[in-house]
Amino acid sequence: MIPPVNSLVRYDNPILVATSKGKKGDTKAAAPKAPAAVSQTEDILNSILPPREWTEDGQLWVQYVSSTPATRLDVINLQEELDRKLQQRQARETGICPVREELYSQTFDELIRQVTINCAERGLLLLRVRDEIRMTISAYQTLYESSVAFGMRKALQ
């Protein structure tokens, strides 16, 4: 498996979780990320934005979302990086564009991360808003596809 792609969501440095030496069942577990007293904010962050896991050269790596508070400069850099990636990946400015949708989704997830660190309740509310918007868009897509199918059936009659 390939390491995760560069995302607009800020993650901590990857942590080696386990290594495999080629012998069947020979696995060594690495030390956990943090002591047992993981803060409530980190628990909420990990439930909102789950850690990324991948295997590289027989080693299992995990990367947790960062719990470092964002500064004003971080927000400005996020905006500039969003604009740069939109241009770099040639996202369409109007209409339906999966590239633009993905980059804005990552940006919204990063904003949710930043808000959750400062106020967990506000972050969870933003998460609800994000999920509701995604469900609404999905419903519109389904409605559109079924109306196109209905139109095709009527045209063929």
SVG drawing of the C-alpha trace seen along z (x, -y; Angstrom):
<svg xmlns="http://www.w3.org/2000/svg" viewBox="-45 -35 57 54">
<polyline fill="none" stroke="black" stroke-width="0.4" points="0.0,0.0 1.2,-3.5 1.5,-6.2 -1.4,-8.6 -1.5,-11.5 -0.9,-15.0 -4.1,-16.4 -5.2,-19.9 -6.1,-18.3 -3.1,-18.7 -1.8,-15.4 0.9,-14.6 4.0,-12.7 3.4,-9.1 4.0,-6.5 5.3,-3.0 2.8,-0.6 4.0,2.9 6.8,4.5 6.7,7.9 9.9,9.8 8.6,12.2 8.0,15.1 4.5,16.1 2.9,14.5 6.1,12.6 4.9,9.1 6.3,6.6 4.0,3.9 5.5,0.4 4.8,-1.8 1.4,-3.5 1.1,-7.1 0.3,-8.6 -0.2,-7.5 -3.6,-6.1 -4.8,-9.6 -5.7,-10.7 -7.6,-14.0 -11.3,-14.3 -10.4,-16.6 -8.1,-14.1 -10.8,-11.4 -13.3,-13.7 -10.8,-14.5 -10.1,-10.9 -13.8,-10.1 -14.4,-13.0 -11.3,-12.4 -10.0,-8.9 -6.3,-8.2 -4.8,-7.2 -3.2,-3.7 -1.0,-2.2 1.6,0.5 5.0,-0.2 7.7,2.4 5.9,4.7 5.5,2.1 2.2,0.7 2.1,-3.1 -0.6,-5.2 -1.0,-9.0 -3.3,-10.8 -4.9,-14.1 -3.0,-16.9 -4.4,-18.4 -2.2,-21.5 -4.4,-24.7 -4.3,-26.7 -3.1,-30.3 -4.3,-33.0 -1.4,-32.4 -2.4,-28.7 -5.8,-29.7 -4.3,-32.1 -1.8,-29.4 -4.8,-26.9 -6.6,-29.4 -3.5,-29.9 -2.8,-26.2 -6.4,-25.6 -6.1,-28.1 -2.8,-26.6 -4.2,-23.1 -7.3,-24.2 -5.1,-25.7 -2.6,-22.9 -5.2,-20.2 -7.1,-22.3 -10.4,-22.3 -13.3,-23.7 -14.6,-27.0 -18.3,-26.3 -20.5,-23.3 -19.9,-19.8 -16.2,-19.2 -15.1,-16.2 -11.6,-17.7 -13.1,-20.9 -15.5,-19.0 -12.7,-16.9 -10.4,-19.9 -13.3,-21.9 -14.2,-18.8 -10.7,-18.5 -10.7,-22.3 -13.9,-22.0 -12.6,-19.0 -9.5,-21.0 -11.7,-23.9 -13.7,-21.5 -10.5,-20.2 -9.3,-23.7 -12.7,-24.6 -13.0,-21.4 -9.6,-22.0 -10.9,-25.3 -14.5,-24.3 -15.5,-20.6 -19.2,-21.4 -18.9,-23.9 -16.8,-21.3 -19.4,-18.6 -22.1,-21.0 -20.0,-21.7 -19.7,-18.0 -23.5,-17.6 -23.8,-20.4 -21.2,-18.8 -22.9,-15.4 -26.3,-17.0 -25.0,-18.8 -23.4,-15.6 -26.7,-13.7 -28.7,-16.4 -26.3,-16.5 -26.5,-12.7 -30.3,-12.9 -30.2,-15.4 -27.8,-13.2 -30.1,-10.2 -33.1,-12.3 -31.3,-13.6 -30.3,-10.1 -33.8,-8.7 -35.3,-11.6 -32.9,-11.1 -33.8,-7.4 -37.5,-8.2 -37.0,-10.7 -35.2,-8.0 -37.9,-5.5 -40.6,-8.0 -38.6,-9.0 -38.3,-5.3 -42.1,-4.7"/>
</svg>
